[in-house]
Amino acid sequence: MTVTQSSVAVLVPLKSFASAKERLVDALDRTERSDLMRDLAAGVLEAAGGLARWVVCDDEEVAWFALANGAQVLWRSGGLNGSVQRAVEQLAIEGFDRVVVSHGDIARPRNFNTFTTPPSATPDAVVIGSDRHGEGSNVLSVPTNAGFTFAYGVGSFARHISEAERCGLTVVRAKEPSLQLDVDTPEDLALYRGGQ
């Protein structure tokens, strides 16, 4: 199967800005946390470039934000894994062969090129990029027809590799430094503010 840019969608799951980044409560007040999440999410959507951009959410303010930033909205609830799963299934119905799922809190993403077109020898591969600790799945690119089940949360990088293997898919581990820093903790915030 040949994957073209027009058959790839970037999907960004976002929860309410009002409740975003609660682990930063000692470093930022509520308005600052909301503003930070908006800035990070806008950067992620911008990094998608000319690719079809979708936001999955269950919050009206987030939906308006997505539309203002050139993304379409999939209204889904039920937690991160359930909402991403149903969104990817919907994007398959919409005709997309591959979906690149990206966290919305990546600090300075440049682009998703590494994730849109797997190596020609493995067009059906799962392409996965970890966080800076090698534990989380910051960016995950999957073929929509693979029966892949998402398993975000602590240790998701290893779980997603196991799931790809269960589906009989090749795993490509992407090394893209600009996608490894997601801003969750005060330490992450310090790196972000320091230009890392």
PATIVEX-10681 format. One record per atom (N, C-alpha, C): x, y, z; residue in three letters. Coordinates in steps of 0.001 Angstrom, whole numbers. Example, Ala and Ser with C-alpha at 12.3 -4.5 7.8 and 13.67 -1.06 7.14 Angstrom:
<nodes>
+---------+---------+---------+---------+
!       X !       Y !       Z ! residuo !
+---------+---------+---------+---------+
!   13190 !   -5690 !    7800 !     ala !
!   12300 !   -4500 !    7800 !     ala !
!   13200 !   -3300 !    7800 !     ala !
!   12850 !   -2250 !    7080 !     ser !
!   13670 !   -1060 !    7140 !     ser !
!   12900 !      30 !    7870 !     ser !
+---------+---------+---------+---------+
</nodes>
This chain:
<nodes>
+---------+---------+---------+---------+
!       X !       Y !       Z ! residuo !
+---------+---------+---------+---------+
!     843 !   -1191 !       0 !     met !
!       0 !       0 !       0 !     met !
!     880 !    1244 !       0 !     met !
!     608 !    2153 !    -898 !     thr !
!    1332 !    3420 !    -952 !     thr !
!     545 !    4466 !    -175 !     thr !
!    1217 !    5111 !     755 !     val !
!     572 !    6153 !    1555 !     val !
!     923 !    7507 !     975 !     val !
!     -83 !    8285 !     636 !     thr !
!     136 !    9632 !     125 !     thr !
!    -222 !   10634 !    1217 !     thr !
!     268 !   11856 !    1046 !     gln !
!     -17 !   12883 !    2042 !     gln !
!   -1521 !   13098 !    2202 !     gln !
!   -2285 !   12963 !    1116 !     ser !
!   -3720 !   13209 !    1204 !     ser !
!   -4454 !   12092 !    1940 !     ser !
!   -3794 !   10958 !    2158 !     ser !
!   -4448 !    9862 !    2874 !     ser !
!   -4026 !    9798 !    4337 !     ser !
!   -3297 !   10826 !    4805 !     val !
!   -2805 !   10877 !    6176 !     val !
!   -3504 !   12010 !    6934 !     val !
!   -3958 !   11701 !    8134 !     ala !
!   -4538 !   12729 !    9007 !     ala !
!   -3718 !   12814 !   10282 !     ala !
!   -3614 !   14019 !   10813 !     val !
!   -3011 !   14229 !   12125 !     val !
!   -4150 !   14433 !   13117 !     val !
!   -4150 !   13651 !   14176 !     leu !
!   -5196 !   13708 !   15190 !     leu !
!   -4593 !   14145 !   16520 !     leu !
!   -5173 !   15194 !   17098 !     val !
!   -4672 !   15726 !   18366 !     val !
!   -5801 !   15650 !   19402 !     val !
!   -5681 !   14774 !   20384 !     pro !
!   -6690 !   14741 !   21451 !     pro !
!   -6441 !   15865 !   22454 !     pro !
!   -7473 !   16615 !   22765 !     leu !
!   -7344 !   17724 !   23707 !     leu !
!   -8487 !   17686 !   24712 !     leu !
!   -8143 !   17863 !   25987 !     lys !
!   -9193 !   17991 !   26988 !     lys !
!   -9392 !   19469 !   27295 !     lys !
!  -10339 !   19755 !   28138 !     ser !
!  -10673 !   21130 !   28484 !     ser !
!   -9447 !   21918 !   28913 !     ser !
!   -9290 !   23113 !   28362 !     phe !
!   -8188 !   23978 !   28771 !     phe !
!   -8315 !   24377 !   30244 !     phe !
!   -9540 !   24454 !   30718 !     ala !
!   -9771 !   24879 !   32098 !     ala !
!   -9199 !   23892 !   33104 !     ala !
!   -9093 !   22624 !   32710 !     ser !
!   -8566 !   21613 !   33642 !     ser !
!   -7208 !   21078 !   33201 !     ser !
!   -6567 !   21781 !   32274 !     ala !
!   -5297 !   21304 !   31722 !     ala !
!   -4138 !   21509 !   32686 !     ala !
!   -3178 !   20609 !   32593 !     lys !
!   -1878 !   20752 !   33254 !     lys !
!   -1975 !   20904 !   34770 !     lys !
!   -2775 !   20065 !   35387 !     glu !
!   -2949 !   20148 !   36840 !     glu !
!   -1676 !   19798 !   37605 !     glu !
!    -757 !   19058 !   36969 !     arg !
!     506 !   18760 !   37650 !     arg !
!    1405 !   19993 !   37760 !     arg !
!    1006 !   21077 !   37096 !     leu !
!    1773 !   22321 !   37171 !     leu !
!    1134 !   23334 !   38116 !     leu !
!     220 !   22873 !   38962 !     val !
!    -527 !   23785 !   39827 !     val !
!     376 !   24572 !   40761 !     val !
!    1523 !   24019 !   41141 !     asp !
!    2434 !   24746 !   42035 !     asp !
!    3309 !   25749 !   41285 !     asp !
!    3324 !   25653 !   39956 !     ala !
!    4168 !   26549 !   39159 !     ala !
!    3374 !   27611 !   38409 !     ala !
!    2123 !   27296 !   38068 !     leu !
!    1308 !   28205 !   37263 !     leu !
!    -107 !   28263 !   37817 !     leu !
!    -722 !   29431 !   37732 !     asp !
!   -2130 !   29498 !   38136 !     asp !
!   -3009 !   28956 !   36999 !     asp !
!   -4294 !   28905 !   37243 !     arg !
!   -5214 !   28270 !   36283 !     arg !
!   -5179 !   28935 !   34911 !     arg !
!   -5189 !   30270 !   34905 !     thr !
!   -5159 !   30990 !   33628 !     thr !
!   -3850 !   30726 !   32891 !     thr !
!   -2747 !   30707 !   33613 !     glu !
!   -1442 !   30446 !   32989 !     glu !
!   -1370 !   29030 !   32423 !     glu !
!   -1962 !   28073 !   33141 !     arg !
!   -1967 !   26693 !   32647 !     arg !
!   -2814 !   26579 !   31383 !     arg !
!   -3943 !   27255 !   31380 !     ser !
!   -4808 !   27247 !   30201 !     ser !
!   -4110 !   27893 !   29011 !     ser !
!   -3468 !   29025 !   29244 !     asp !
!   -2746 !   29716 !   28167 !     asp !
!   -1594 !   28863 !   27632 !     asp !
!    -882 !   28209 !   28545 !     leu !
!     210 !   27330 !   28130 !     leu !
!    -310 !   26224 !   27225 !     leu !
!   -1398 !   25583 !   27620 !     met !
!   -1932 !   24484 !   26828 !     met !
!   -2393 !   24964 !   25455 !     met !
!   -2988 !   26142 !   25404 !     arg !
!   -3404 !   26705 !   24115 !     arg !
!   -2189 !   26933 !   23206 !     arg !
!   -1127 !   27508 !   23781 !     asp !
!      78 !   27782 !   22999 !     asp !
!     702 !   26489 !   22476 !     asp !
!     791 !   25487 !   23346 !     leu !
!    1388 !   24217 !   22929 !     leu !
!     540 !   23549 !   21850 !     leu !
!    -756 !   23512 !   22066 !     ala !
!   -1638 !   22857 !   21096 !     ala !
!   -1622 !   23574 !   19751 !     ala !
!   -1563 !   24896 !   19773 !     ala !
!   -1483 !   25644 !   18515 !     ala !
!    -206 !   25291 !   17760 !     ala !
!     895 !   25122 !   18501 !     gly !
!    2151 !   24736 !   17861 !     gly !
!    2092 !   23358 !   17242 !     gly !
!    1426 !   22427 !   17912 !     val !
!    1283 !   21074 !   17369 !     val !
!     455 !   21107 !   16086 !     val !
!    -650 !   21830 !   16102 !     leu !
!   -1486 !   21909 !   14901 !     leu !
!    -741 !   22595 !   13754 !     leu !
!      29 !   23605 !   14065 !     glu !
!     819 !   24287 !   13031 !     glu !
!    1863 !   23345 !   12434 !     glu !
!    2463 !   22495 !   13256 !     ala !
!    3491 !   21569 !   12783 !     ala !
!    2938 !   20547 !   11796 !     ala !
!    1621 !   20347 !   11817 !     ala !
!    1007 !   19407 !   10869 !     ala !
!    1056 !   19925 !    9440 !     ala !
!    1361 !   21210 !    9269 !     gly !
!    1517 !   21774 !    7934 !     gly !
!     278 !   21590 !    7085 !     gly !
!     477 !   21040 !    5884 !     gly !
!    -625 !   20876 !    4951 !     gly !
!   -1428 !   19608 !    5131 !     gly !
!   -1107 !   18819 !    6143 !     leu !
!   -1860 !   17592 !    6395 !     leu !
!   -3246 !   17918 !    6948 !     leu !
!   -4170 !   17018 !    6737 !     ala !
!   -5492 !   17166 !    7346 !     ala !
!   -5339 !   17106 !    8857 !     ala !
!   -5900 !   18092 !    9541 !     arg !
!   -5756 !   18194 !   10994 !     arg !
!   -7113 !   18022 !   11660 !     arg !
!   -7125 !   17184 !   12670 !     trp !
!   -8350 !   16925 !   13421 !     trp !
!   -8045 !   17009 !   14906 !     trp !
!   -8989 !   17540 !   15661 !     val !
!   -8907 !   17540 !   17119 !     val !
!  -10066 !   16700 !   17637 !     val !
!   -9762 !   15778 !   18536 !     val !
!  -10812 !   15020 !   19202 !     val !
!  -10965 !   15588 !   20598 !     val !
!  -12201 !   15928 !   20968 !     cys !
!  -12432 !   16602 !   22247 !     cys !
!  -13880 !   16418 !   22668 !     cys !
!  -14177 !   16846 !   23892 !     asp !
!  -15558 !   16868 !   24368 !     asp !
!  -15854 !   18197 !   25056 !     asp !
!  -15205 !   19251 !   24572 !     asp !
!  -15307 !   20565 !   25206 !     asp !
!  -15541 !   21625 !   24137 !     asp !
!  -16564 !   22442 !   24340 !     glu !
!  -16932 !   23429 !   23326 !     glu !
!  -15838 !   24464 !   23088 !     glu !
!  -15190 !   24930 !   24145 !     glu !
!  -14112 !   25912 !   23991 !     glu !
!  -12964 !   25326 !   23167 !     glu !
!  -12620 !   24072 !   23424 !     val !
!  -11560 !   23405 !   22668 !     val !
!  -11975 !   23248 !   21209 !     val !
!  -13234 !   22928 !   20980 !     ala !
!  -13715 !   22770 !   19600 !     ala !
!  -13576 !   24077 !   18822 !     ala !
!  -13935 !   25193 !   19436 !     trp !
!  -13787 !   26485 !   18759 !     trp !
!  -12314 !   26801 !   18516 !     trp !
!  -11472 !   26477 !   19484 !     phe !
!  -10030 !   26663 !   19325 !     phe !
!   -9522 !   25854 !   18129 !     phe !
!   -9946 !   24613 !   18017 !     ala !
!   -9515 !   23754 !   16912 !     ala !
!   -9900 !   24361 !   15568 !     ala !
!  -11135 !   24782 !   15453 !     leu !
!  -11601 !   25374 !   14191 !     leu !
!  -10818 !   26638 !   13860 !     leu !
!  -10523 !   27456 !   14867 !     ala !
!   -9764 !   28691 !   14650 !     ala !
!   -8332 !   28415 !   14231 !     ala !
!   -7844 !   27210 !   14514 !     asn !
!   -6472 !   26840 !   14163 !     asn !
!   -6410 !   25864 !   12990 !     asn !
!   -7452 !   25868 !   12186 !     gly !
!   -7443 !   25121 !   10931 !     gly !
!   -7680 !   23630 !   11040 !     gly !
!   -8194 !   23188 !   12185 !     ala !
!   -8470 !   21759 !   12362 !     ala !
!   -9965 !   21499 !   12330 !     ala !
!  -10322 !   20297 !   11954 !     gln !
!  -11700 !   19854 !   12058 !     gln !
!  -11876 !   19156 !   13405 !     gln !
!  -13121 !   19017 !   13821 !     val !
!  -13409 !   18522 !   15160 !     val !
!  -14144 !   17191 !   15097 !     val !
!  -13678 !   16250 !   15898 !     leu !
!  -14409 !   15012 !   16166 !     leu !
!  -14831 !   15068 !   17623 !     leu !
!  -16120 !   15088 !   17861 !     trp !
!  -16645 !   15219 !   19217 !     trp !
!  -16776 !   13827 !   19806 !     trp !
!  -15896 !   13487 !   20740 !     arg !
!  -15902 !   12167 !   21381 !     arg !
!  -15589 !   12345 !   22856 !     arg !
!  -16169 !   11490 !   23681 !     ser !
!  -15855 !   11492 !   25114 !     ser !
!  -15480 !   10072 !   25522 !     ser !
!  -15173 !    9900 !   26805 !     gly !
!  -14867 !    8558 !   27278 !     gly !
!  -13414 !    8321 !   27587 !     gly !
!  -12667 !    9372 !   27880 !     gly !
!  -11263 !    9205 !   28208 !     gly !
!  -10386 !    9184 !   26978 !     gly !
!   -9082 !    9293 !   27211 !     leu !
!   -8126 !    9414 !   26115 !     leu !
!   -8151 !    8210 !   25183 !     leu !
!   -8015 !    7018 !   25716 !     asn !
!   -7937 !    5841 !   24856 !     asn !
!   -9213 !    5614 !   24061 !     asn !
!  -10350 !    5715 !   24738 !     gly !
!  -11611 !    5495 !   24036 !     gly !
!  -11885 !    6538 !   22975 !     gly !
!  -11610 !    7808 !   23288 !     ser !
!  -11894 !    8860 !   22316 !     ser !
!  -10962 !    8778 !   21112 !     ser !
!   -9677 !    8455 !   21342 !     val !
!   -8754 !    8297 !   20219 !     val !
!   -9155 !    7095 !   19370 !     val !
!   -9509 !    5997 !   20018 !     gln !
!   -9902 !    4791 !   19284 !     gln !
!  -11069 !    5082 !   18345 !     gln !
!  -12103 !    5720 !   18874 !     arg !
!  -13283 !    6001 !   18055 !     arg !
!  -12988 !    7047 !   16987 !     arg !
!  -12105 !    7993 !   17305 !     ala !
!  -11748 !    9011 !   16310 !     ala !
!  -10996 !    8379 !   15141 !     ala !
!  -10066 !    7483 !   15422 !     val !
!   -9316 !    6822 !   14349 !     val !
!  -10254 !    5970 !   13497 !     val !
!  -11192 !    5305 !   14129 !     glu !
!  -12178 !    4523 !   13372 !     glu !
!  -12991 !    5430 !   12453 !     glu !
!  -13361 !    6605 !   12939 !     gln !
!  -14108 !    7555 !   12110 !     gln !
!  -13254 !    8067 !   10951 !     gln !
!  -11978 !    8337 !   11208 !     leu !
!  -11104 !    8826 !   10150 !     leu !
!  -10884 !    7754 !    9083 !     leu !
!  -10900 !    6496 !    9471 !     ala !
!  -10836 !    5422 !    8477 !     ala !
!  -12062 !    5472 !    7580 !     ala !
!  -13223 !    5700 !    8163 !     ile !
!  -14452 !    5819 !    7381 !     ile !
!  -14371 !    7022 !    6449 !     ile !
!  -13705 !    8088 !    6914 !     glu !
!  -13545 !    9296 !    6097 !     glu !
!  -12560 !    9093 !    4943 !     glu !
!  -11854 !    7964 !    4931 !     gly !
!  -10966 !    7651 !    3809 !     gly !
!   -9479 !    7780 !    4082 !     gly !
!   -9105 !    8005 !    5330 !     phe !
!   -7679 !    8118 !    5660 !     phe !
!   -7082 !    6730 !    5897 !     phe !
!   -5917 !    6494 !    5291 !     asp !
!   -5222 !    5214 !    5433 !     asp !
!   -4310 !    5177 !    6649 !     asp !
!   -3893 !    6341 !    7093 !     arg !
!   -2950 !    6430 !    8221 !     arg !
!   -3320 !    7637 !    9071 !     arg !
!   -3221 !    7456 !   10390 !     val !
!   -3472 !    8563 !   11312 !     val !
!   -2250 !    8731 !   12203 !     val !
!   -1794 !    9958 !   12304 !     val !
!    -703 !   10316 !   13197 !     val !
!   -1332 !   10958 !   14430 !     val !
!   -1276 !   10250 !   15555 !     val !
!   -1852 !   10766 !   16797 !     val !
!    -741 !   11458 !   17576 !     val !
!    -943 !   12726 !   17862 !     ser !
!      73 !   13499 !   18587 !     ser !
!    -521 !   14101 !   19839 !     ser !
!     228 !   14006 !   20944 !     his !
!    -168 !   14745 !   22132 !     his !
!    -175 !   16233 !   21799 !     his !
!   -1044 !   16974 !   22445 !     gly !
!   -1168 !   18397 !   22176 !     gly !
!    -237 !   19272 !   22978 !     gly !
!     585 !   18652 !   23839 !     asp !
!    1429 !   19456 !   24731 !     asp !
!    2914 !   19324 !   24421 !     asp !
!    3244 !   19028 !   23166 !     ile !
!    4649 !   18928 !   22763 !     ile !
!    5214 !   20339 !   22632 !     ile !
!    6414 !   20528 !   23156 !     ala !
!    6946 !   21877 !   23341 !     ala !
!    7218 !   22629 !   22042 !     ala !
!    8035 !   22105 !   21178 !     arg !
!    8396 !   22833 !   19954 !     arg !
!    8452 !   21889 !   18756 !     arg !
!    7320 !   21351 !   18374 !     pro !
!    7332 !   20409 !   17250 !     pro !
!    7652 !   21123 !   15947 !     pro !
!    8450 !   20474 !   15103 !     arg !
!    8765 !   21070 !   13805 !     arg !
!    7855 !   20528 !   12711 !     arg !
!    7772 !   19221 !   12593 !     asn !
!    6882 !   18617 !   11600 !     asn !
!    6713 !   17142 !   11924 !     asn !
!    5813 !   16518 !   11199 !     phe !
!    5520 !   15100 !   11428 !     phe !
!    5968 !   14225 !   10261 !     phe !
!    6931 !   14709 !    9472 !     asn !
!    7344 !   13985 !    8270 !     asn !
!    7774 !   12551 !    8558 !     asn !
!    8495 !   12346 !    9643 !     thr !
!    8971 !   11013 !    9988 !     thr !
!    7816 !   10042 !   10191 !     thr !
!    6663 !   10568 !   10549 !     phe !
!    5525 !    9728 !   10919 !     phe !
!    4504 !    9560 !    9801 !     phe !
!    4605 !   10367 !    8754 !     thr !
!    3579 !   10304 !    7717 !     thr !
!    3868 !    9248 !    6661 !     thr !
!    5131 !    8984 !    6399 !     thr !
!    5504 !    8024 !    5357 !     thr !
!    6543 !    7063 !    5908 !     thr !
!    6117 !    5890 !    6344 !     pro !
!    7086 !    4908 !    6835 !     pro !
!    8038 !    4490 !    5726 !     pro !
!    9165 !    3862 !    6069 !     pro !
!   10093 !    3379 !    5048 !     pro !
!    9364 !    2521 !    4021 !     pro !
!    9782 !    2610 !    2766 !     ser !
!    9067 !    1933 !    1679 !     ser !
!    8974 !     434 !    1875 !     ser !
!    9932 !    -137 !    2597 !     ala !
!    9899 !   -1582 !    2824 !     ala !
!    8835 !   -1975 !    3845 !     ala !
!    8357 !   -1010 !    4613 !     thr !
!    7384 !   -1312 !    5659 !     thr !
!    6239 !    -297 !    5657 !     thr !
!    5468 !    -239 !    4570 !     pro !
!    4425 !     788 !    4483 !     pro !
!    3325 !     637 !    5522 !     pro !
!    3162 !    -552 !    6088 !     asp !
!    2117 !    -751 !    7087 !     asp !
!    2650 !    -693 !    8514 !     asp !
!    3814 !    -122 !    8678 !     ala !
!    4437 !     -76 !    9997 !     ala !
!    3695 !     857 !   10946 !     ala !
!    3879 !     593 !   12225 !     val !
!    3525 !    1550 !   13267 !     val !
!    4788 !    2352 !   13551 !     val !
!    4680 !    3673 !   13454 !     val !
!    5816 !    4548 !   13728 !     val !
!    5542 !    5224 !   15063 !     val !
!    6489 !    5089 !   15988 !     ile !
!    6249 !    5584 !   17337 !     ile !
!    7419 !    6429 !   17816 !     ile !
!    7089 !    7577 !   18379 !     gly !
!    8094 !    8465 !   18954 !     gly !
!    7802 !    8650 !   20429 !     gly !
!    8796 !    8396 !   21238 !     ser !
!    8594 !    8455 !   22688 !     ser !
!    8771 !    9869 !   23221 !     ser !
!    8432 !   10020 !   24497 !     asp !
!    8789 !   11239 !   25207 !     asp !
!   10283 !   11197 !   25529 !     asp !
!   10782 !   12213 !   26196 !     arg !
!   12225 !   12287 !   26441 !     arg !
!   12714 !   11220 !   27408 !     arg !
!   11794 !   10599 !   28126 !     his !
!   12164 !    9540 !   29063 !     his !
!   12108 !    8152 !   28429 !     his !
!   11593 !    8065 !   27208 !     gly !
!   11447 !    6771 !   26552 !     gly !
!   10315 !    5940 !   27109 !     gly !
!    9344 !    6572 !   27744 !     glu !
!    8261 !    5835 !   28393 !     glu !
!    6889 !    6089 !   27780 !     glu !
!    6621 !    7341 !   27417 !     gly !
!    5321 !    7694 !   26861 !     gly !
!    5352 !    7696 !   25343 !     gly !
!    4168 !    7740 !   24742 !     ser !
!    4035 !    7753 !   23274 !     ser !
!    3601 !    9145 !   22843 !     ser !
!    4558 !   10038 !   22617 !     asn !
!    4200 !   11394 !   22231 !     asn !
!    3538 !   11464 !   20869 !     asn !
!    4070 !   10697 !   19914 !     val !
!    3512 !   10658 !   18562 !     val !
!    3450 !    9199 !   18137 !     val !
!    2316 !    8814 !   17589 !     leu !
!    2083 !    7426 !   17205 !     leu !
!    1354 !    7414 !   15873 !     leu !
!    1955 !    6797 !   14871 !     ser !
!    1398 !    6752 !   13526 !     ser !
!     993 !    5322 !   13200 !     ser !
!    -292 !    5141 !   12887 !     val !
!    -804 !    3789 !   12659 !     val !
!   -1630 !    3729 !   11380 !     val !
!   -1564 !    2582 !   10677 !     pro !
!   -2500 !    2373 !    9572 !     pro !
!   -3899 !    2154 !   10149 !     pro !
!   -4893 !    2747 !    9530 !     thr !
!   -6234 !    2726 !   10116 !     thr !
!   -6913 !    1367 !    9992 !     thr !
!   -6398 !     492 !    9135 !     asn !
!   -7047 !    -804 !    8924 !     asn !
!   -6394 !   -1935 !    9705 !     asn !
!   -5548 !   -1603 !   10682 !     ala !
!   -4722 !   -2626 !   11333 !     ala !
!   -5369 !   -3268 !   12552 !     ala !
!   -6466 !   -2716 !   13047 !     gly !
!   -7059 !   -3242 !   14268 !     gly !
!   -6263 !   -2902 !   15509 !     gly !
!   -5521 !   -1814 !   15440 !     phe !
!   -4643 !   -1388 !   16533 !     phe !
!   -5472 !    -813 !   17677 !     phe !
!   -5161 !   -1230 !   18913 !     thr !
!   -5855 !    -726 !   20098 !     thr !
!   -4925 !     199 !   20874 !     thr !
!   -5392 !    1411 !   21140 !     phe !
!   -4570 !    2409 !   21822 !     phe !
!   -4553 !    2157 !   23324 !     phe !
!   -3394 !    2414 !   23934 !     ala !
!   -3204 !    2134 !   25366 !     ala !
!   -2331 !    3208 !   25996 !     ala !
!   -2829 !    4440 !   25974 !     tyr !
!   -2082 !    5546 !   26572 !     tyr !
!   -2074 !    5442 !   28093 !     tyr !
!   -1155 !    6190 !   28702 !     gly !
!    -967 !    6164 !   30139 !     gly !
!     496 !    5875 !   30435 !     gly !
!     826 !    5766 !   31704 !     val !
!    2214 !    5505 !   32102 !     val !
!    2700 !    4219 !   31431 !     val !
!    3868 !    4290 !   30789 !     gly !
!    4431 !    3116 !   30127 !     gly !
!    3826 !    2791 !   28779 !     gly !
!    3170 !    3757 !   28148 !     ser !
!    2461 !    3465 !   26895 !     ser !
!    3395 !    3118 !   25738 !     ser !
!    4629 !    3598 !   25780 !     phe !
!    5559 !    3305 !   24681 !     phe !
!    5729 !    1792 !   24533 !     phe !
!    6005 !    1113 !   25635 !     ala !
!    6185 !    -349 !   25588 !     ala !
!    4880 !   -1047 !   25219 !     ala !
!    3756 !    -565 !   25748 !     arg !
!    2471 !   -1202 !   25428 !     arg !
!    2129 !   -1056 !   23957 !     arg !
!    2418 !      91 !   23381 !     his !
!    2103 !     296 !   21978 !     his !
!    3002 !    -557 !   21069 !     his !
!    4235 !    -745 !   21466 !     ile !
!    5107 !   -1643 !   20703 !     ile !
!    4552 !   -3065 !   20752 !     ile !
!    4133 !   -3509 !   21931 !     ser !
!    3548 !   -4850 !   22063 !     ser !
!    2270 !   -4982 !   21243 !     ser !
!    1463 !   -3928 !   21210 !     glu !
!     222 !   -3967 !   20441 !     glu !
!     507 !   -4048 !   18948 !     glu !
!    1513 !   -3305 !   18487 !     ala !
!    1887 !   -3388 !   17073 !     ala !
!    2311 !   -4806 !   16713 !     ala !
!    3086 !   -5422 !   17581 !     glu !
!    3531 !   -6791 !   17337 !     glu !
!    2346 !   -7751 !   17333 !     glu !
!    1382 !   -7529 !   18227 !     arg !
!     180 !   -8356 !   18248 !     arg !
!    -572 !   -8272 !   16924 !     arg !
!    -572 !   -7079 !   16332 !     cys !
!   -1261 !   -6862 !   15061 !     cys !
!    -436 !   -7329 !   13864 !     cys !
!     782 !   -7805 !   14114 !     gly !
!    1644 !   -8255 !   13023 !     gly !
!    2266 !   -7121 !   12235 !     gly !
!    2430 !   -5972 !   12869 !     leu !
!    2963 !   -4793 !   12195 !     leu !
!    4417 !   -4572 !   12586 !     leu !
!    5200 !   -4101 !   11638 !     thr !
!    6573 !   -3706 !   11923 !     thr !
!    6560 !   -2442 !   12771 !     thr !
!    7493 !   -2344 !   13695 !     val !
!    7610 !   -1151 !   14535 !     val !
!    8806 !    -334 !   14071 !     val !
!    8571 !     932 !   13793 !     val !
!    9642 !    1875 !   13483 !     val !
!    9714 !    2861 !   14640 !     val !
!   10851 !    2881 !   15328 !     arg !
!   11031 !    3812 !   16448 !     arg !
!   11646 !    5094 !   15913 !     arg !
!   10870 !    6149 !   15930 !     ala !
!   11311 !    7420 !   15363 !     ala !
!   12121 !    8203 !   16377 !     ala !
!   13214 !    8757 !   15927 !     lys !
!   14051 !    9613 !   16774 !     lys !
!   13910 !   11043 !   16260 !     lys !
!   12951 !   11741 !   16791 !     glu !
!   12704 !   13119 !   16366 !     glu !
!   12755 !   14009 !   17600 !     glu !
!   13925 !   14632 !   17853 !     pro !
!   14093 !   15411 !   19092 !     pro !
!   13037 !   16492 !   19307 !     pro !
!   12538 !   17089 !   18233 !     ser !
!   11583 !   18184 !   18408 !     ser !
!   10223 !   17698 !   18906 !     ser !
!   10020 !   16390 !   18973 !     leu !
!    8738 !   15853 !   19424 !     leu !
!    8840 !   15129 !   20760 !     leu !
!    9991 !   15228 !   21423 !     gln !
!   10183 !   14440 !   22642 !     gln !
!    9833 !   15162 !   23931 !     gln !
!    9809 !   16475 !   23925 !     leu !
!    9513 !   17210 !   25156 !     leu !
!    8036 !   17564 !   25210 !     leu !
!    7308 !   16870 !   26070 !     asp !
!    5937 !   17269 !   26357 !     asp !
!    5934 !   17893 !   27751 !     asp !
!    5142 !   18929 !   27910 !     val !
!    5229 !   19743 !   29122 !     val !
!    4183 !   19273 !   30129 !     val !
!    4636 !   18430 !   31056 !     asp !
!    3748 !   17882 !   32084 !     asp !
!    4134 !   18292 !   33491 !     asp !
!    5427 !   18417 !   33749 !     thr !
!    5929 !   18625 !   35108 !     thr !
!    6681 !   19952 !   35195 !     thr !
!    6953 !   20433 !   36408 !     pro !
!    7758 !   21654 !   36543 !     pro !
!    9116 !   21532 !   35861 !     pro !
!    9718 !   20359 !   35887 !     glu !
!   10998 !   20165 !   35194 !     glu !
!   10832 !   20353 !   33685 !     glu !
!    9756 !   19768 !   33121 !     asp !
!    9467 !   19959 !   31696 !     asp !
!    9265 !   21435 !   31381 !     asp !
!    8537 !   22115 !   32255 !     leu !
!    8253 !   23537 !   32058 !     leu !
!    9541 !   24344 !   32047 !     leu !
!   10473 !   24014 !   32925 !     ala !
!   11755 !   24715 !   32971 !     ala !
!   12544 !   24488 !   31679 !     ala !
!   12503 !   23266 !   31161 !     leu !
!   13178 !   22990 !   29892 !     leu !
!   12532 !   23766 !   28759 !     leu !
!   11221 !   23815 !   28757 !     tyr !
!   10488 !   24566 !   27727 !     tyr !
!   10838 !   26051 !   27790 !     tyr !
!   10803 !   26599 !   28980 !     arg !
!   11129 !   28020 !   29130 !     arg !
!   12593 !   28314 !   28812 !     arg !
!   13441 !   27295 !   28989 !     gly !
!   14852 !   27463 !   28698 !     gly !
!   15211 !   27236 !   27243 !     gly !
!   14194 !   26967 !   26429 !     gly !
!   14440 !   26812 !   24988 !     gly !
!   14844 !   25428 !   24572 !     gly !
!   14685 !   24437 !   25440 !     gln !
!   15078 !   23068 !   25094 !     gln !
!   14080 !   22454 !   24128 !     gln !
+---------+---------+---------+---------+
</nodes>
